[in-house]
Amino acid sequence: MVLPAVLRPAAGGLREIPTEAATVGQALDLLAGQLPLLERRLRDERGRLRQHVRIYLDSDDIFDLAGMDTPVPPGAKLHIVPAVSGG
């Protein structure tokens, strides 16, 4: 998983987090056990992805694929992208 600068403090400063999960949902479940602070930034108390967070498998939005059931092939990268707003 590739993290933007805004999320790195919640991941102990890591830019990338290796994962060997079969699906996007499994990758997030593994992440929850390793980095609970980051998990809370990504998913709500029901385990659903927060509205302002997008996840891309390489360059494809997972919600244009199979959502959390999207398979993660070996060598693929998951990019976590929070929405940016401001004025």
N, C-alpha and C positions, 0 to 999 in steps of 0.2 A: 504494500500500500504506500502510496506517495502522499505526503501531507504538505499542505501549504504552510507558510510561515506562521499564520495566525493560529494554527492548531498545534504547532510544535511544542509550545510550553506545556500543554496538557499531555504530551507524549514524552516528557523528559528531554525535549530538544531534538528528538529523532526526526529526520527528514523522510526516511523510509522505514517501513515495518515489514519484515518478511512474513509471508503467509503461505501455507500449503493447503489451504482450504479448497474443497471441491466447488463450493458456491459462494456467492457474495454474502449471503446470510450467515453461512458458517464462518466466513472470515470475520464478520462483525462479532459473532459469538465468541470466537477465540480472542479477539481484541478486548472484549469486555472483561475477560479473565485476567489479561495482562495489564491493561491500562484503563482502570475504571473511570478515571477523570476524563479521559478522552471519550470513552463510551457515553458518558452523560452529555457531552457536547454534541454527539452524533444522533443518539436515540432518546426518545422520551421514556417515561416511567412504564409504559406498556411495551417497550421494545421496538416501537416504530421509528423509522428514520424521521428526524425532525424536518419540517417543511423547508427550512432554509438550506438543507444539505443535499448536494447532488453527488452521486458516485458514478464514475466513468470507468468502464473496462476498456483500457487503452483509450480510444477516442469516442467510444459509444456510451451514451447515457444508459444505465442499466434498466431504466424504466421504458426504454424503447426496445429492450430485449425481453428478459423474463423476470425483471425485478430482482428481488432477493434470491430467487431460484436460479439466477443466471450462473451458468458454469464458469469457473475460472480456469482456463487452460494453463498448462505449465508455461512459464515465461511471460504471462500476461501481467499487466500492472493495473491495480485499482487506484484511481485518483480520487481523493476526497476533496470536494470543492464546496465550501460554504458560500452562501450568497453574500455579496458585498453591497452595502447600501450607505447612503449618506447624502449630504447636500452641499 
